Amino acid sequence: MTFDSKQFLSSVSSSPGVYRMLDEQSNTLYVGKAKRLKARLASYFRGQLNTKTQAMVGRIADVQVTVTRTETEALLLEQTLIKQLRPPYNILLRDDKSYPFVFVTDRHPYPALEYKRARQRSDDGRYLGPYPSSGAVRESLALMQKIFHIRNCEDSVFAHRSRPCLQYQIHRCSAPCVDYISAEDYRRDLEHAVMCLEGKSESVTQELMEAMEKASQALNFEEAARLRDQVQQLRQLQQRQFVDTGGGDADIFALAQRPGALGVSVLSVRDGRLLGARHHTPKNDLDLPLETLLTEVVSQYYFGQPHNVPSEVITSHPLDDSELIAEALTQQAGKRIRVTSQVRGHRAQWQQLAITNAEQQLASQLANQTQLTQRFTALQKALGLADTPQRLECFDISHSHGEATVASCVVFDHQGPRKSDYRHFRIEGVAAGDDYAAMQQALTRRLKRVKSGEAVAPDILIVDGGKGQLNMAREVFKELDIVNIILLGVAKGTTRKAGLESLFVETADNPQDLDPASPALHLIQHIRDESHRFAIAGHRAQRDKARRTSTLQDIPGIGPKRRRELLRFFGGLQGVQKASRDELARVPGINASLAESIYRALNG
């Protein structure tokens, strides 16, 4: 059924709002916002469109409209829908599984500054960040530990110290574990460290100077000297930062484009210190102008994911809606946010650095793509195929003496590993250690979805394990009547060295040996090793989960509340296992008799 654009446009409001374009299956193709909905939507059906946009418009079966009070509301709603629906024609930044934060718990009298990854911040403490990289977090933690002597040990270690550790001896910790510092003084140092991480080091310096003066007037010269040293260290840190960057808080977005690829680099500067960079490779499926594309990236970066907003956002290209984005960010952050591409001085240096990063990242991406294309072409020639394969899938099995058997499926295409399509299969109902039956179960489950159209079919399916696994895969192919998928078995050589693998195409009596320097063999080794790594990761996660859930759950008298108290008191299961009977009895809700039962259950 053809979409009647004239009838649709005759009833569309001219107010601000958001529109969703749907295909015949009611799947969302594209989400957009507009200051005037009617004018914006009319441009899709009356204006001159590029080829890719015409292709999208040709798939439209319906358009749903949501009217908003302001354009700012439309911007926020648009990014919320993009995050939820992930439409194929929108600019989509990679939604990382987790972000690096500095974390401060509110459940300990002497909290540590911890490195923590989290997709969403919970209410168990304060999260500072997210930071652009794990290295930036660790560097910041090292600085705060050096200046303010904040502990960095695990809670289970802290709870069982009887004397200070080496960190106290080298002046990196104030030894709260043995009460060398009061809880009040430790909290003060911790709050100063948090303020520095939030970019308020100048305020901390002023507080320390005032405290130093008071200590000196009270003739407490030892305390005054300690505060003086902290002030000097902060001044040195601030001086180095301002010499390098000129100070300030900003995120800098730079876009680089070459034929067939584009990349965006985001540099984060806080309190004048460059924390690091993130790199994104969004797809421009509608051939948007660079200014429009970067506008979409900046909007989604802040409104679609949990990022703290600095006082300034600098871009390599002027944004289409810079004033609108600045207004929305100002409302979100509760402070004035400046969005600009026109900068001078040290900000221009940041901008150029971001552009350089984007260009280098893009050059590296294109080099990898070229190498991958060469490897796929070499595989086509090695197997004598009429066309270059577009999608490879590889399966592997991992277990520990039959425990927690997991199969992996990894996917490669011409962009490299396609991690969003990776899958783990929990293997159940087979004899422990029976890799053939495990492979049969995993392949059957996967190929049934391919047969029904629920999953994309690979051009080549690779099984790691040699002739036996290949024969098992051939039986699954035959049982499910799978055709047009090439089956490839990979067997390690007698010495199990890389480069000496044997390949079996379709059947075990069709071996093929490739030169160790062959790009085709390198591609097969890459996907085989990635499948092996992913299988081991899945197995370990499954095994550890089973052990975590069964060890304490199986002890009579230990319910969820007592289990939670045990883990919290000792900092984890390992701490519980190492605890003595007397230490177990110190846990709230655990008496001597129950402590004895727990000790025997965990230690035999």
Salt bridges, closest charged atoms under 4 A:
ASP23 OD2 - ARG59 NH2 3.90
GLU73 OE2 - ARG69 NH2 2.40
ASP95 OD2 - ARG119 NH2 2.48
ASP96 OD1 - ARG94 NE 3.57
ASP96 OD2 - ARG278 NH1 2.42
ASP124 OD2 - LYS116 NZ 3.29
GLU139 OE2 - ARG273 NH1 3.96
ASP155 OD1 - ARG151 NH2 2.80
ASP185 OD1 - ARG188 NH1 3.40
ASP189 OD1 - ARG188 NH2 3.41
GLU191 OE1 - ARG126 NH1 3.09
GLU198 OE2 - ARG126 NH2 3.68
GLU198 OE1 - LYS200 NZ 3.61
GLU202 OE1 - ARG235 NH1 3.15
GLU207 OE1 - HIS192 NE2 2.90
GLU223 OE2 - ARG226 NH2 2.75
ASP229 OD1 - ARG228 NH2 3.13
ASP251 OD1 - ARG270 NH1 3.05
ASP287 OD1 - LYS52 NZ 3.59
GLU312 OE2 - ARG338 NH1 2.62
GLU312 OE1 - ARG347 NE 2.53
ASP321 OD2 - LYS33 NZ 2.86
GLU393 OE2 - ARG391 NE 3.40
GLU393 OE2 - ARG446 NH2 2.88
ASP396 OD2 - HIS532 ND1 2.93
GLU403 OE1 - ARG547 NH2 3.14
ASP413 OD2 - ARG418 NH1 3.13
ASP421 OD2 - ARG391 NH1 3.07
ASP421 OD2 - ARG418 NE 2.87
GLU428 OE2 - ARG426 NH2 3.59
ASP435 OD1 - HIS399 NE2 2.85
GLU454 OE1 - ARG449 NE 3.79
ASP464 OD2 - LYS492 NZ 3.99
GLU501 OE2 - ARG528 NH2 2.94
GLU506 OE1 - ARG474 NH2 2.36
ASP529 OD1 - ARG528 NE 2.77
GLU530 OE2 - ARG533 NH2 2.90
ASP544 OD1 - ARG543 NE 3.36
GLU583 OE2 - HIS160 NE2 3.72
GLU596 OE1 - ARG581 NE 2.69
GLU596 OE2 - ARG600 NE 2.81
